[in-house]
Amino acid sequence: MKKMAVNLRNRARKVKARWTEELCRKSLSGITVIELVLILVIVIALLLIFKNQLINLINTIFDKIISESSGI
């Protein structure tokens, strides 16, 4: 009886390990090429829409860095 209980526990662990492995594999492969392309298109579109604001922000940041680094 004890041997049967140990076998059942071992089988349950193996099944759980297989299920966990399968779920992890599926969740990692969930992002398809189409989803990645759509994300890239959205990011590029946002960059083009806010291009001038981003350039001004970056210039302001670098100007501040340059002006404050001269005091060091």
Distance bins in CASP14 RR format, pairs under 12 A and 6 or more apart:
PFRMAT RR
TARGET T0000
AUTHOR 0000-0000-0000
RMODE 2
METHOD distances of the structure
MODEL  1
1 7 0 0 0 0 0 1 0 0 0 0 0
1 8 0 0 0 0 0 1 0 0 0 0 0
2 8 0 0 0 0 0 1 0 0 0 0 0
2 9 0 0 0 0 0 1 0 0 0 0 0
3 9 0 0 0 0 0 1 0 0 0 0 0
3 10 0 0 0 0 0 1 0 0 0 0 0
4 10 0 0 0 0 0 1 0 0 0 0 0
4 11 0 0 0 0 0 1 0 0 0 0 0
5 11 0 0 0 0 0 1 0 0 0 0 0
5 12 0 0 0 0 0 1 0 0 0 0 0
6 12 0 0 0 0 0 1 0 0 0 0 0
6 13 0 0 0 0 0 1 0 0 0 0 0
7 13 0 0 0 0 0 1 0 0 0 0 0
7 14 0 0 0 0 0 1 0 0 0 0 0
8 14 0 0 0 0 0 1 0 0 0 0 0
8 15 0 0 0 0 0 1 0 0 0 0 0
9 15 0 0 0 0 0 1 0 0 0 0 0
9 16 0 0 0 0 0 1 0 0 0 0 0
10 16 0 0 0 0 0 1 0 0 0 0 0
10 17 0 0 0 0 0 1 0 0 0 0 0
11 17 0 0 0 0 0 1 0 0 0 0 0
11 18 0 0 0 0 0 1 0 0 0 0 0
12 18 0 0 0 0 0 1 0 0 0 0 0
12 19 0 0 0 0 0 1 0 0 0 0 0
13 19 0 0 0 0 0 1 0 0 0 0 0
13 20 0 0 0 0 0 1 0 0 0 0 0
14 20 0 0 0 0 0 1 0 0 0 0 0
14 21 0 0 0 0 0 1 0 0 0 0 0
15 21 0 0 0 0 0 1 0 0 0 0 0
15 22 0 0 0 0 0 1 0 0 0 0 0
16 22 0 0 0 0 0 1 0 0 0 0 0
16 23 0 0 0 0 0 1 0 0 0 0 0
17 23 0 0 0 0 0 1 0 0 0 0 0
17 24 0 0 0 0 0 1 0 0 0 0 0
18 24 0 0 0 0 0 1 0 0 0 0 0
18 25 0 0 0 0 0 1 0 0 0 0 0
19 25 0 0 0 0 0 1 0 0 0 0 0
19 26 0 0 0 0 0 1 0 0 0 0 0
20 26 0 0 0 0 0 1 0 0 0 0 0
20 27 0 0 0 0 0 1 0 0 0 0 0
21 27 0 0 0 0 0 1 0 0 0 0 0
21 28 0 0 0 0 0 1 0 0 0 0 0
22 28 0 0 0 0 0 1 0 0 0 0 0
22 29 0 0 0 0 0 1 0 0 0 0 0
23 29 0 0 0 0 0 1 0 0 0 0 0
23 30 0 0 0 0 0 1 0 0 0 0 0
24 30 0 0 0 0 0 1 0 0 0 0 0
29 35 0 0 0 0 0 1 0 0 0 0 0
30 36 0 0 0 0 0 1 0 0 0 0 0
31 37 0 0 0 0 0 1 0 0 0 0 0
31 38 0 0 0 0 0 1 0 0 0 0 0
31 39 0 0 0 0 1 0 0 0 0 0 0
32 38 0 0 0 0 1 0 0 0 0 0 0
32 39 0 0 0 0 0 1 0 0 0 0 0
33 39 0 0 0 0 0 1 0 0 0 0 0
33 40 0 0 0 0 0 1 0 0 0 0 0
34 40 0 0 0 0 0 1 0 0 0 0 0
34 41 0 0 0 0 0 1 0 0 0 0 0
35 41 0 0 0 0 0 1 0 0 0 0 0
35 42 0 0 0 0 0 1 0 0 0 0 0
36 42 0 0 0 0 0 1 0 0 0 0 0
36 43 0 0 0 0 0 1 0 0 0 0 0
37 43 0 0 0 0 0 1 0 0 0 0 0
37 44 0 0 0 0 0 1 0 0 0 0 0
38 44 0 0 0 0 0 1 0 0 0 0 0
38 45 0 0 0 0 0 1 0 0 0 0 0
39 45 0 0 0 0 0 1 0 0 0 0 0
39 46 0 0 0 0 0 1 0 0 0 0 0
40 46 0 0 0 0 0 1 0 0 0 0 0
40 47 0 0 0 0 0 1 0 0 0 0 0
41 47 0 0 0 0 0 1 0 0 0 0 0
41 48 0 0 0 0 0 1 0 0 0 0 0
42 48 0 0 0 0 0 1 0 0 0 0 0
42 49 0 0 0 0 0 1 0 0 0 0 0
43 49 0 0 0 0 0 1 0 0 0 0 0
43 50 0 0 0 0 0 1 0 0 0 0 0
44 50 0 0 0 0 0 1 0 0 0 0 0
44 51 0 0 0 0 0 1 0 0 0 0 0
45 51 0 0 0 0 0 1 0 0 0 0 0
46 53 0 0 0 0 0 1 0 0 0 0 0
46 54 0 0 0 0 1 0 0 0 0 0 0
47 53 0 0 0 0 0 1 0 0 0 0 0
47 54 1 0 0 1 0 0 0 0 0 0 0
47 55 0 0 0 0 0 1 0 0 0 0 0
48 54 0 0 0 0 1 0 0 0 0 0 0
48 55 0 0 0 0 0 1 0 0 0 0 0
50 56 0 0 0 0 1 0 0 0 0 0 0
50 57 0 0 0 0 1 0 0 0 0 0 0
50 58 0 0 0 0 0 1 0 0 0 0 0
51 57 0 0 0 0 0 1 0 0 0 0 0
51 58 0 0 0 0 0 1 0 0 0 0 0
52 58 0 0 0 0 0 1 0 0 0 0 0
52 59 0 0 0 0 0 1 0 0 0 0 0
53 59 0 0 0 0 0 1 0 0 0 0 0
53 60 0 0 0 0 0 1 0 0 0 0 0
54 60 0 0 0 0 0 1 0 0 0 0 0
54 61 0 0 0 0 0 1 0 0 0 0 0
55 61 0 0 0 0 0 1 0 0 0 0 0
55 62 0 0 0 0 0 1 0 0 0 0 0
56 62 0 0 0 0 0 1 0 0 0 0 0
56 63 0 0 0 0 0 1 0 0 0 0 0
57 63 0 0 0 0 0 1 0 0 0 0 0
57 64 0 0 0 0 0 1 0 0 0 0 0
58 64 0 0 0 0 0 1 0 0 0 0 0
58 65 0 0 0 0 0 1 0 0 0 0 0
59 65 0 0 0 0 0 1 0 0 0 0 0
59 66 0 0 0 0 0 1 0 0 0 0 0
60 66 0 0 0 0 0 1 0 0 0 0 0
60 67 0 0 0 0 0 1 0 0 0 0 0
61 67 0 0 0 0 0 1 0 0 0 0 0
61 68 0 0 0 0 0 1 0 0 0 0 0
62 68 0 0 0 0 0 1 0 0 0 0 0
62 69 0 0 0 0 0 1 0 0 0 0 0
63 69 0 0 0 0 0 1 0 0 0 0 0
63 70 0 0 0 0 0 1 0 0 0 0 0
64 70 0 0 0 0 0 1 0 0 0 0 0
65 71 0 0 0 0 0 1 0 0 0 0 0
65 72 0 0 0 0 0 1 0 0 0 0 0
66 72 0 0 0 0 0 1 0 0 0 0 0
END
